[in-house]
Amino acid sequence: MNIWLVKEAKIVKTYNGDDGIFEVCWNKEGNKVLACFGNKKLCVFDIQL
């Protein structure tokens, strides 16, 4: 999973997971993201830039 700065077309962070990601959800503040992986694991990532 890559976190992008869209205006600059630049990847700022990369996170690796198992079995591919099939869903991603952001929190209201925009500083955390939940990723659902194909192996039935959930991970919450802190994406403070």
PDB file of N, CA, C and O in Angstrom, chain B, residues numbered from 101:
ATOM      1  N   MET B 101       0.852  -1.151   0.000  1.00  0.00           N
ATOM      2  CA  MET B 101       0.000   0.000   0.000  1.00  0.00           C
ATOM      3  C   MET B 101       0.905   1.223   0.000  1.00  0.00           C
ATOM      4  O   MET B 101       1.852   1.310   0.782  1.00  0.00           O
ATOM      5  N   ASN B 102       0.605   2.162  -0.883  1.00  0.00           N
ATOM      6  CA  ASN B 102       1.369   3.398  -0.953  1.00  0.00           C
ATOM      7  C   ASN B 102       0.505   4.578  -0.533  1.00  0.00           C
ATOM      8  O   ASN B 102      -0.674   4.647  -0.881  1.00  0.00           O
ATOM      9  N   ILE B 103       1.090   5.501   0.213  1.00  0.00           N
ATOM     10  CA  ILE B 103       0.445   6.767   0.568  1.00  0.00           C
ATOM     11  C   ILE B 103       1.069   7.831  -0.325  1.00  0.00           C
ATOM     12  O   ILE B 103       2.287   8.007  -0.349  1.00  0.00           O
ATOM     13  N   TRP B 104       0.219   8.532  -1.053  1.00  0.00           N
ATOM     14  CA  TRP B 104       0.685   9.510  -2.039  1.00  0.00           C
ATOM     15  C   TRP B 104       0.368  10.940  -1.612  1.00  0.00           C
ATOM     16  O   TRP B 104      -0.646  11.188  -0.959  1.00  0.00           O
ATOM     17  N   LEU B 105       1.236  11.877  -1.983  1.00  0.00           N
ATOM     18  CA  LEU B 105       0.906  13.299  -2.015  1.00  0.00           C
ATOM     19  C   LEU B 105       0.459  13.556  -3.448  1.00  0.00           C
ATOM     20  O   LEU B 105       1.283  13.662  -4.356  1.00  0.00           O
ATOM     21  N   VAL B 106      -0.833  13.653  -3.638  1.00  0.00           N
ATOM     22  CA  VAL B 106      -1.388  13.701  -4.984  1.00  0.00           C
ATOM     23  C   VAL B 106      -0.920  14.944  -5.739  1.00  0.00           C
ATOM     24  O   VAL B 106      -0.547  14.849  -6.908  1.00  0.00           O
ATOM     25  N   LYS B 107      -0.934  16.106  -5.087  1.00  0.00           N
ATOM     26  CA  LYS B 107      -0.536  17.340  -5.768  1.00  0.00           C
ATOM     27  C   LYS B 107       0.890  17.275  -6.299  1.00  0.00           C
ATOM     28  O   LYS B 107       1.205  17.896  -7.314  1.00  0.00           O
ATOM     29  N   GLU B 108       1.752  16.524  -5.616  1.00  0.00           N
ATOM     30  CA  GLU B 108       3.149  16.416  -6.023  1.00  0.00           C
ATOM     31  C   GLU B 108       3.437  15.120  -6.792  1.00  0.00           C
ATOM     32  O   GLU B 108       4.560  14.907  -7.249  1.00  0.00           O
ATOM     33  N   ALA B 109       2.433  14.264  -6.934  1.00  0.00           N
ATOM     34  CA  ALA B 109       2.579  12.954  -7.596  1.00  0.00           C
ATOM     35  C   ALA B 109       3.780  12.191  -7.032  1.00  0.00           C
ATOM     36  O   ALA B 109       4.643  11.709  -7.765  1.00  0.00           O
ATOM     37  N   LYS B 110       3.798  12.100  -5.688  1.00  0.00           N
ATOM     38  CA  LYS B 110       4.959  11.515  -5.009  1.00  0.00           C
ATOM     39  C   LYS B 110       4.490  10.540  -3.922  1.00  0.00           C
ATOM     40  O   LYS B 110       3.573  10.851  -3.163  1.00  0.00           O
ATOM     41  N   ILE B 111       5.119   9.362  -3.849  1.00  0.00           N
ATOM     42  CA  ILE B 111       4.856   8.406  -2.775  1.00  0.00           C
ATOM     43  C   ILE B 111       5.626   8.861  -1.543  1.00  0.00           C
ATOM     44  O   ILE B 111       6.832   9.097  -1.614  1.00  0.00           O
ATOM     45  N   VAL B 112       4.922   8.986  -0.397  1.00  0.00           N
ATOM     46  CA  VAL B 112       5.588   9.427   0.833  1.00  0.00           C
ATOM     47  C   VAL B 112       5.792   8.301   1.838  1.00  0.00           C
ATOM     48  O   VAL B 112       6.687   8.380   2.679  1.00  0.00           O
ATOM     49  N   LYS B 113       4.973   7.255   1.763  1.00  0.00           N
ATOM     50  CA  LYS B 113       5.133   6.101   2.649  1.00  0.00           C
ATOM     51  C   LYS B 113       4.663   4.855   1.928  1.00  0.00           C
ATOM     52  O   LYS B 113       3.738   4.908   1.117  1.00  0.00           O
ATOM     53  N   THR B 114       5.303   3.730   2.225  1.00  0.00           N
ATOM     54  CA  THR B 114       4.907   2.439   1.682  1.00  0.00           C
ATOM     55  C   THR B 114       4.776   1.450   2.826  1.00  0.00           C
ATOM     56  O   THR B 114       5.645   1.366   3.694  1.00  0.00           O
ATOM     57  N   TYR B 115       3.678   0.701   2.817  1.00  0.00           N
ATOM     58  CA  TYR B 115       3.438  -0.336   3.815  1.00  0.00           C
ATOM     59  C   TYR B 115       3.256  -1.655   3.079  1.00  0.00           C
ATOM     60  O   TYR B 115       2.624  -1.697   2.023  1.00  0.00           O
ATOM     61  N   ASN B 116       3.801  -2.724   3.628  1.00  0.00           N
ATOM     62  CA  ASN B 116       3.674  -4.050   3.024  1.00  0.00           C
ATOM     63  C   ASN B 116       2.763  -4.924   3.863  1.00  0.00           C
ATOM     64  O   ASN B 116       2.750  -4.832   5.090  1.00  0.00           O
ATOM     65  N   GLY B 117       1.999  -5.776   3.187  1.00  0.00           N
ATOM     66  CA  GLY B 117       1.112  -6.690   3.893  1.00  0.00           C
ATOM     67  C   GLY B 117       1.111  -8.055   3.226  1.00  0.00           C
ATOM     68  O   GLY B 117       1.794  -8.272   2.226  1.00  0.00           O
ATOM     69  N   ASP B 118       0.341  -8.965   3.788  1.00  0.00           N
ATOM     70  CA  ASP B 118       0.261 -10.336   3.284  1.00  0.00           C
ATOM     71  C   ASP B 118      -0.978 -10.536   2.420  1.00  0.00           C
ATOM     72  O   ASP B 118      -2.049 -10.020   2.739  1.00  0.00           O
ATOM     73  N   ASP B 119      -0.837 -11.277   1.334  1.00  0.00           N
ATOM     74  CA  ASP B 119      -1.962 -11.757   0.524  1.00  0.00           C
ATOM     75  C   ASP B 119      -2.763 -10.659  -0.176  1.00  0.00           C
ATOM     76  O   ASP B 119      -3.908 -10.906  -0.556  1.00  0.00           O
ATOM     77  N   GLY B 120      -2.231  -9.503  -0.356  1.00  0.00           N
ATOM     78  CA  GLY B 120      -2.919  -8.417  -1.059  1.00  0.00           C
ATOM     79  C   GLY B 120      -3.942  -7.707  -0.198  1.00  0.00           C
ATOM     80  O   GLY B 120      -4.469  -8.276   0.757  1.00  0.00           O
ATOM     81  N   ILE B 121      -4.214  -6.482  -0.537  1.00  0.00           N
ATOM     82  CA  ILE B 121      -5.185  -5.647   0.188  1.00  0.00           C
ATOM     83  C   ILE B 121      -6.457  -5.593  -0.644  1.00  0.00           C
ATOM     84  O   ILE B 121      -6.400  -5.342  -1.847  1.00  0.00           O
ATOM     85  N   PHE B 122      -7.614  -5.829  -0.009  1.00  0.00           N
ATOM     86  CA  PHE B 122      -8.852  -5.758  -0.769  1.00  0.00           C
ATOM     87  C   PHE B 122      -9.783  -4.647  -0.317  1.00  0.00           C
ATOM     88  O   PHE B 122     -10.796  -4.403  -0.971  1.00  0.00           O
ATOM     89  N   GLU B 123      -9.471  -3.956   0.792  1.00  0.00           N
ATOM     90  CA  GLU B 123     -10.278  -2.808   1.210  1.00  0.00           C
ATOM     91  C   GLU B 123      -9.443  -1.907   2.112  1.00  0.00           C
ATOM     92  O   GLU B 123      -8.611  -2.377   2.887  1.00  0.00           O
ATOM     93  N   VAL B 124      -9.684  -0.599   1.995  1.00  0.00           N
ATOM     94  CA  VAL B 124      -8.965   0.392   2.798  1.00  0.00           C
ATOM     95  C   VAL B 124      -9.975   1.425   3.293  1.00  0.00           C
ATOM     96  O   VAL B 124     -10.826   1.876   2.527  1.00  0.00           O
ATOM     97  N   CYS B 125      -9.885   1.804   4.581  1.00  0.00           N
ATOM     98  CA  CYS B 125     -10.759   2.819   5.162  1.00  0.00           C
ATOM     99  C   CYS B 125      -9.920   3.833   5.934  1.00  0.00           C
ATOM    100  O   CYS B 125      -8.979   3.459   6.634  1.00  0.00           O
ATOM    101  N   TRP B 126     -10.257   5.113   5.808  1.00  0.00           N
ATOM    102  CA  TRP B 126      -9.573   6.196   6.523  1.00  0.00           C
ATOM    103  C   TRP B 126     -10.410   6.633   7.711  1.00  0.00           C
ATOM    104  O   TRP B 126     -11.636   6.522   7.683  1.00  0.00           O
ATOM    105  N   ASN B 127      -9.749   7.136   8.771  1.00  0.00           N
ATOM    106  CA  ASN B 127     -10.507   7.723   9.872  1.00  0.00           C
ATOM    107  C   ASN B 127     -10.845   9.177   9.529  1.00  0.00           C
ATOM    108  O   ASN B 127     -10.321   9.720   8.557  1.00  0.00           O
ATOM    109  N   LYS B 128     -11.719   9.810  10.324  1.00  0.00           N
ATOM    110  CA  LYS B 128     -12.172  11.177  10.057  1.00  0.00           C
ATOM    111  C   LYS B 128     -11.023  12.184  10.037  1.00  0.00           C
ATOM    112  O   LYS B 128     -11.031  13.124   9.242  1.00  0.00           O
ATOM    113  N   GLU B 129     -10.043  11.988  10.907  1.00  0.00           N
ATOM    114  CA  GLU B 129      -8.932  12.926  11.010  1.00  0.00           C
ATOM    115  C   GLU B 129      -7.941  12.780   9.849  1.00  0.00           C
ATOM    116  O   GLU B 129      -7.138  13.680   9.602  1.00  0.00           O
ATOM    117  N   GLY B 130      -7.997  11.657   9.144  1.00  0.00           N
ATOM    118  CA  GLY B 130      -7.119  11.432   8.008  1.00  0.00           C
ATOM    119  C   GLY B 130      -5.699  11.035   8.377  1.00  0.00           C
ATOM    120  O   GLY B 130      -4.792  11.121   7.549  1.00  0.00           O
ATOM    121  N   ASN B 131      -5.498  10.596   9.631  1.00  0.00           N
ATOM    122  CA  ASN B 131      -4.138  10.234  10.061  1.00  0.00           C
ATOM    123  C   ASN B 131      -3.954   8.734  10.303  1.00  0.00           C
ATOM    124  O   ASN B 131      -2.868   8.293  10.681  1.00  0.00           O
ATOM    125  N   LYS B 132      -5.007   7.957  10.086  1.00  0.00           N
ATOM    126  CA  LYS B 132      -4.918   6.504  10.229  1.00  0.00           C
ATOM    127  C   LYS B 132      -5.711   5.856   9.107  1.00  0.00           C
ATOM    128  O   LYS B 132      -6.704   6.398   8.623  1.00  0.00           O
ATOM    129  N   VAL B 133      -5.242   4.679   8.710  1.00  0.00           N
ATOM    130  CA  VAL B 133      -5.944   3.921   7.676  1.00  0.00           C
ATOM    131  C   VAL B 133      -5.999   2.455   8.107  1.00  0.00           C
ATOM    132  O   VAL B 133      -5.033   1.927   8.659  1.00  0.00           O
ATOM    133  N   LEU B 134      -7.120   1.809   7.854  1.00  0.00           N
ATOM    134  CA  LEU B 134      -7.312   0.396   8.137  1.00  0.00           C
ATOM    135  C   LEU B 134      -7.248  -0.351   6.816  1.00  0.00           C
ATOM    136  O   LEU B 134      -7.937   0.011   5.863  1.00  0.00           O
ATOM    137  N   ALA B 135      -6.436  -1.381   6.753  1.00  0.00           N
ATOM    138  CA  ALA B 135      -6.323  -2.203   5.547  1.00  0.00           C
ATOM    139  C   ALA B 135      -6.790  -3.619   5.861  1.00  0.00           C
ATOM    140  O   ALA B 135      -6.407  -4.194   6.880  1.00  0.00           O
ATOM    141  N   CYS B 136      -7.621  -4.178   4.979  1.00  0.00           N
ATOM    142  CA  CYS B 136      -8.099  -5.553   5.097  1.00  0.00           C
ATOM    143  C   CYS B 136      -7.328  -6.398   4.092  1.00  0.00           C
ATOM    144  O   CYS B 136      -7.362  -6.129   2.891  1.00  0.00           O
ATOM    145  N   PHE B 137      -6.635  -7.415   4.581  1.00  0.00           N
ATOM    146  CA  PHE B 137      -5.798  -8.259   3.738  1.00  0.00           C
ATOM    147  C   PHE B 137      -6.516  -9.550   3.365  1.00  0.00           C
ATOM    148  O   PHE B 137      -7.456  -9.968   4.041  1.00  0.00           O
ATOM    149  N   GLY B 138      -6.064 -10.175   2.284  1.00  0.00           N
ATOM    150  CA  GLY B 138      -6.647 -11.414   1.783  1.00  0.00           C
ATOM    151  C   GLY B 138      -6.538 -12.585   2.736  1.00  0.00           C
ATOM    152  O   GLY B 138      -7.292 -13.550   2.613  1.00  0.00           O
ATOM    153  N   ASN B 139      -5.609 -12.522   3.691  1.00  0.00           N
ATOM    154  CA  ASN B 139      -5.454 -13.615   4.659  1.00  0.00           C
ATOM    155  C   ASN B 139      -6.308 -13.394   5.910  1.00  0.00           C
ATOM    156  O   ASN B 139      -6.065 -14.005   6.950  1.00  0.00           O
ATOM    157  N   LYS B 140      -7.311 -12.514   5.801  1.00  0.00           N
ATOM    158  CA  LYS B 140      -8.284 -12.225   6.865  1.00  0.00           C
ATOM    159  C   LYS B 140      -7.678 -11.469   8.041  1.00  0.00           C
ATOM    160  O   LYS B 140      -8.196 -11.550   9.155  1.00  0.00           O
ATOM    161  N   LYS B 141      -6.598 -10.740   7.817  1.00  0.00           N
ATOM    162  CA  LYS B 141      -6.007  -9.897   8.856  1.00  0.00           C
ATOM    163  C   LYS B 141      -6.372  -8.449   8.589  1.00  0.00           C
ATOM    164  O   LYS B 141      -6.510  -8.030   7.440  1.00  0.00           O
ATOM    165  N   LEU B 142      -6.528  -7.690   9.665  1.00  0.00           N
ATOM    166  CA  LEU B 142      -6.756  -6.254   9.611  1.00  0.00           C
ATOM    167  C   LEU B 142      -5.547  -5.556  10.232  1.00  0.00           C
ATOM    168  O   LEU B 142      -5.006  -6.011  11.240  1.00  0.00           O
ATOM    169  N   CYS B 143      -5.131  -4.450   9.622  1.00  0.00           N
ATOM    170  CA  CYS B 143      -4.029  -3.672  10.179  1.00  0.00           C
ATOM    171  C   CYS B 143      -4.405  -2.198  10.173  1.00  0.00           C
ATOM    172  O   CYS B 143      -4.960  -1.698   9.195  1.00  0.00           O
ATOM    173  N   VAL B 144      -4.105  -1.511  11.253  1.00  0.00           N
ATOM    174  CA  VAL B 144      -4.300  -0.067  11.319  1.00  0.00           C
ATOM    175  C   VAL B 144      -2.920   0.577  11.203  1.00  0.00           C
ATOM    176  O   VAL B 144      -2.006   0.251  11.959  1.00  0.00           O
ATOM    177  N   PHE B 145      -2.783   1.491  10.249  1.00  0.00           N
ATOM    178  CA  PHE B 145      -1.527   2.175  10.006  1.00  0.00           C
ATOM    179  C   PHE B 145      -1.652   3.632  10.429  1.00  0.00           C
ATOM    180  O   PHE B 145      -2.620   4.305  10.077  1.00  0.00           O
ATOM    181  N   ASP B 146      -0.673   4.117  11.183  1.00  0.00           N
ATOM    182  CA  ASP B 146      -0.576   5.525  11.528  1.00  0.00           C
ATOM    183  C   ASP B 146       0.184   6.200  10.391  1.00  0.00           C
ATOM    184  O   ASP B 146       1.343   5.872  10.136  1.00  0.00           O
ATOM    185  N   ILE B 147      -0.459   7.134   9.714  1.00  0.00           N
ATOM    186  CA  ILE B 147       0.160   7.727   8.531  1.00  0.00           C
ATOM    187  C   ILE B 147       0.502   9.197   8.741  1.00  0.00           C
ATOM    188  O   ILE B 147       0.424   9.995   7.806  1.00  0.00           O
ATOM    189  N   GLN B 148       0.882   9.555   9.964  1.00  0.00           N
ATOM    190  CA  GLN B 148       1.351  10.919  10.209  1.00  0.00           C
ATOM    191  C   GLN B 148       2.493  11.227   9.250  1.00  0.00           C
ATOM    192  O   GLN B 148       3.466  10.477   9.183  1.00  0.00           O
ATOM    193  N   LEU B 149       2.383  12.311   8.518  1.00  0.00           N
ATOM    194  CA  LEU B 149       3.434  12.654   7.550  1.00  0.00           C
ATOM    195  C   LEU B 149       4.393  13.647   8.108  1.00  0.00           C
ATOM    196  O   LEU B 149       5.338  14.044   7.425  1.00  0.00           O
TER     197      LEU B 149
END
